[in-house]
Each structure stands twice: as structure tokens, then as C-alpha cells.
Amino acid sequence: MKRVSLIAAAAVAACVTAQTAGAQTLKTVKDRGMLSCGVSQGLPGFSAPDDKGNWTGLDVDVCRGIAAAIFDDPSKVKFVPLSAKDRFTALQSGEIDVLSRNTTWTLSRDTSLGVNFAGVSYYDGQGFLVKKALKVNSALELNSASICVQTGTTNEQNVADYFKGNNMKYEVIAFANADEAIKAYESGRCDVFTSDVSQLYAQRLKLTTPADHVVLPEVISKEPLGPLVRHGDDQWFDVVKWTLFAMINAEELGVTQSNVAEMAKSDKPELKRVFGTDGNLGEQLGLTKDWVARIVKATGNYGESFERNVGAGSKLEIARGLNKLWNKGGIMYAPPIR
Ligand SMILES: N[C@@H](CCC(=O)N[C@@H](CS)C(=O)NCC(=O)O)C(=O)O
């Protein structure tokens, strides 16, 4: 009996050691004074720099939110632009602390790459962009088309499934870089550009006459996009996960960038927990009691970030659709802060 319990105790001790040994990222980020965040090489609405090198976008806001939660300063982020192909290696090697780059959560990525997806920041699906002059109204009319796509994406795989499933022929022309792919499409090297629908709208803005191009109605896949972290550091995984959840919950609770200071003084039990005037939920994450207020002050709530970056307040004008909150007709849902 004694021997068994000794072995059990050793196992517990080993677990504790493993956990503490893994839980370094938050400390590393704090010591460095800066979060290292992997983003795209320039995708309007999601992650793109302006001419002064100032990054904005929905994916950028997730990283600004994490920096705000840690440093109370959303500017403490170094953005690392990564191609679709290089993004996972940058996370695995430790070059970045988090990847927030229109990345689809799939089983193979979750299991074989040594990463954990922290949640969904945008529910997307794959679509097709064609020139209006082609006079095509449906993806089912694309038999024998040539298709521009970016290497290392889920889009490359989905397009094969779709054309095979519909007994259509096609030719894929794959590019390592999104700008090359969209330029090749514009110059007529391919009839179709395929990508996540949100990205079709974003990339269309880069074309000489965006109105000459149309997104076809078919959505051929599920592309749940979200931030991800390396395996082996559950505390950091929680920090990233709950930053996103804080933004979504803030929208549900009616907490906005402009009213957050006022709401933080509320007597409502739920808001007291959220703002840390009751309990210490933020500290349980390794952050401070006012972590939610810091995040919302920096980025606004999820809905505000959505509208500003990709929605009505942006050039993309993407409808909220599936990304509406679960209690407003969408599927955007975060576990409760309690
Ligand atoms: N969500 C898909 C596609 C992601 C992706 O990288 N798409 C390209 C196609 S436009 C892109 O965003 N490129 C922007 C860039 O490389 O900066 C995935 O995770 O594989």
C-alpha cells in the first residue's frame, strides 16, 4: 500500500514539475516587456500595417488585447508577418508567442503541429472570386477553370475535394505569397481566386477595379479562424483563450470601449466578477484583477473590433452573419467569466 502511494505521490510531483516547467511564456513575455505576435503579411481587416508600420485588424486586436491584459499597454506588441507556409514553424520555434493569422482550426493541425487553438475569433468558409466579365454565377459553372490559391492553406485541399466531388476538372496554380496569387489572378493567369470568403473581400480591395470582380455564392467549407499557441504551457494557453473570451463576453454584457470605466464601477454581481471588484479571477490567470477592463479599453469588445476592422465601419463591409453573438442569431459564444 505504502509503495503504491509513494509511486502516486511521485507521479503527482512529476506532474506539478512538468506544469511549472512548461509555464514560462507569460513570464518570458513579461520579462521581455513585449508580446511577439505572428500575423499575415498584410490582409486588410485582419492584420495589415499602415504606411507608418502601425498594424490594425481583427487578428491584431487579439494580440493588442493580450498585451493590454499583461502590460495595460496595447502597443507592447511586436508583429511578425508570416506567410501561410511559415506560420507554424515560427510558433514551434518560439519566434512568436502566439499566432493570430486567419488560421483555420482543423484536427490535423491541432494534433500534428504541437499547437493548441485557443478559440474561434471569426467563423469563415471558403469561396471563389471571379471576374464579372466571365459571366459565371455559380461555382458549379467552373469546370476546367484555372484556380489561383496560396500554398500551405486549407484552401488548397478544399478546392481539390470540391472539384472532385462535383466531377469537375480544374488546374491549380499555387503561390507562396498572397499578393502574388491575387496579382496572378488579376493579370489573367487564372480564372478564379479561391480563399476564405473574408479574405476574398479583403484581397479584392487590392485589385485595380474591385467592382469588376464578384464573390460567387457557394461556400464550400468550414473555416473557423482563431489564435493558437504552442503545446506545453497551459497557463499561456489560458491567457490567450480568455483574452478572446473577455472580448466576446464584454459584447454580451454591453461593455464597450467608451463605457468600460463606468461599467467597472457597477454593483451588479456579474460585472463585479468581470471587473475584479469581487474575487480574483484575473489573478487566477496570472494577470491582474482589472484584466477585462484593460482589454476592452484597448480594443473595444468583440463586436466593436469586428465592425471597426471588417464590418460596417470598414472598407470591407462584411455582414456579421455567423459571427453575431449566439443570443443575436449567430454562433459566437464564450464561456462565462465566473
Ligand atoms: N484559413 C486558411 C487560409 C489562410 C491564408 O493564409 N490565406 C491566405 C490567402 S489570401 C492569406 O491570408 N494570405 C495573407 C498573407 O499571406 O499575408 C488556412 O488557415 O489555411
The ligand as an SDF file (V2000), in Angstrom:
LIG
                    3D

 20 19  0  0  0  0  0  0  0  0999 V2000
   -7.6600   29.9130  -43.2740 N   0  0  0  0  0  0  0  0  0  0  0  0
   -6.8160   29.2340  -44.2220 C   0  0  0  0  0  0  0  0  0  0  0  0
   -6.1900   30.2000  -45.2100 C   0  0  0  0  0  0  0  0  0  0  0  0
   -5.2370   31.1570  -44.5750 C   0  0  0  0  0  0  0  0  0  0  0  0
   -4.3840   32.0040  -45.5310 C   0  0  0  0  0  0  0  0  0  0  0  0
   -3.2120   32.1840  -45.2790 O   0  0  0  0  0  0  0  0  0  0  0  0
   -4.9240   32.5560  -46.6060 N   0  0  0  0  0  0  0  0  0  0  0  0
   -4.1640   33.4020  -47.4950 C   0  0  0  0  0  0  0  0  0  0  0  0
   -4.9790   33.5770  -48.7120 C   0  0  0  0  0  0  0  0  0  0  0  0
   -5.4690   35.1500  -49.1700 S   0  0  0  0  0  0  0  0  0  0  0  0
   -3.7970   34.6810  -46.7610 C   0  0  0  0  0  0  0  0  0  0  0  0
   -4.4610   35.0990  -45.8730 O   0  0  0  0  0  0  0  0  0  0  0  0
   -2.7420   35.3210  -47.0990 N   0  0  0  0  0  0  0  0  0  0  0  0
   -2.3610   36.5630  -46.4950 C   0  0  0  0  0  0  0  0  0  0  0  0
   -0.8960   36.6440  -46.3520 C   0  0  0  0  0  0  0  0  0  0  0  0
   -0.1860   35.6810  -46.7040 O   0  0  0  0  0  0  0  0  0  0  0  0
   -0.4320   37.6560  -45.8610 O   0  0  0  0  0  0  0  0  0  0  0  0
   -5.7660   28.4330  -43.5130 C   0  0  0  0  0  0  0  0  0  0  0  0
   -5.6410   28.5510  -42.2950 O   0  0  0  0  0  0  0  0  0  0  0  0
   -5.0530   27.6670  -44.1730 O   0  0  0  0  0  0  0  0  0  0  0  0
  1  2  1  0
  2  3  1  0
  2 18  1  0
  3  4  1  0
  4  5  1  0
  5  6  2  0
  5  7  1  0
  7  8  1  0
  8  9  1  0
  8 11  1  0
  9 10  1  0
 11 12  2  0
 11 13  1  0
 13 14  1  0
 14 15  1  0
 15 16  2  0
 15 17  1  0
 18 19  2  0
 18 20  1  0
M  END
$$$$
